[in-house]
Amino acid sequence: MKRWLIYIGLVVLLGGCSPAARYKIARVIFDGVPSPSSGKMEGKAKSPTGKNQEKPGVPSPKPSSPIFYTHYPYAEGSCDNCHNSQASNQLLAKGNKLCLTCHNDVLTGAKVVHPPAEADCLICHEPHRSKNANLLKQPVEALCFSCHDKKDMEEKHGQIILCTNCHNPHQSKEEYLLKE
């Protein structure tokens, strides 16, 4: 019971501190706490082969654990790219506005926009890491068929190999989100 009170006290204490004070307290308790001035975690994200990665969507550092694709700012510990790290850690913008500050080419030149892409990227994508490429919440087909009826689509298309072979999941200049 006393241990839980200590943990609760630490959470309250750390939650109400400035980032610099939080860092001083946290580094006493935990190893590898990133400095608030660096804005980055110690070390780089590594692929399962152990080589350093410099690209978005890289696998996480632990090759012995299940492979995850990691959003580059998250892998680098640059939380304040998306979160207000000075106080509440709330997002800097709502809906897809935040994602489009960096991924501004996703909807560029669109004649037809897929409604989930227009509404909120997090309908389909995980913000930090995923077992699926492109930080998808599920494999492509499972994600598509969570909204679209598989039986209807197979009647129209025949056996479906992969929806994204023909359709852009975000936007297109063509009807039905067809790729050019």
SULKA-V27886 format. One record per pair of residues at least 24 apart in sequence whose ideal C-beta (glycine too) atoms are under 10 Angstrom apart, sorted by the first residue. I is the first residue (numbers start at 0). J is the second residue. Records with the same first field share a line. If there is no record, write none. Layout:
I->J / J
//
This chain:
14->86 / 87 / 88
15->86
17->85 / 86
18->79 / 84 / 85 / 86
21->84
32->76
33->75 / 76 / 77 / 78
34->76
35->79 / 84 / 85
37->75 / 76 / 77
38->72 / 75 / 76 / 77 / 78 / 79 / 80 / 84
39->72 / 74 / 75 / 76 / 77 / 78
40->73 / 74 / 75 / 76 / 77 / 78
41->76
42->74 / 75 / 76
43->74 / 75
44->68 / 69 / 70 / 71 / 73 / 74 / 75 / 76 / 128
45->74
55->101 / 102 / 133 / 134
56->128 / 129 / 132 / 133 / 134
57->128
58->128 / 130
59->128
65->130
66->130
67->125 / 127 / 128 / 129 / 130 / 131 / 134
68->125 / 128 / 129 / 130 / 131 / 132 / 133 / 134 / 135
69->125 / 127 / 128 / 129 / 134
70->98 / 101 / 124 / 125 / 126 / 127 / 128 / 129 / 134
71->101
72->101 / 126 / 127
73->125 / 126 / 127 / 128 / 134
74->127 / 128
78->127
81->126 / 127
82->126
90->126
93->119
94->118 / 119 / 120 / 121
95->119 / 120 / 121 / 122 / 124
96->120
97->121 / 126
98->124 / 126
102->169
104->169
105->167 / 168 / 169 / 170
106->169 / 170
107->169 / 170
108->170 / 171 / 172
109->167 / 169 / 170 / 171 / 172 / 176
110->170 / 171 / 172 / 173 / 174 / 176
111->167 / 169 / 170 / 171 / 172 / 173 / 174 / 175 / 176 / 177
112->167 / 169 / 170 / 171 / 176
113->146 / 166 / 167 / 168 / 169 / 170 / 171 / 176
114->146
115->142 / 146 / 168 / 169
116->167 / 168 / 169 / 170 / 176
117->169 / 170
120->169
122->146
123->168 / 169
133->163 / 168
135->168
139->163 / 164 / 168
142->168
143->168
//
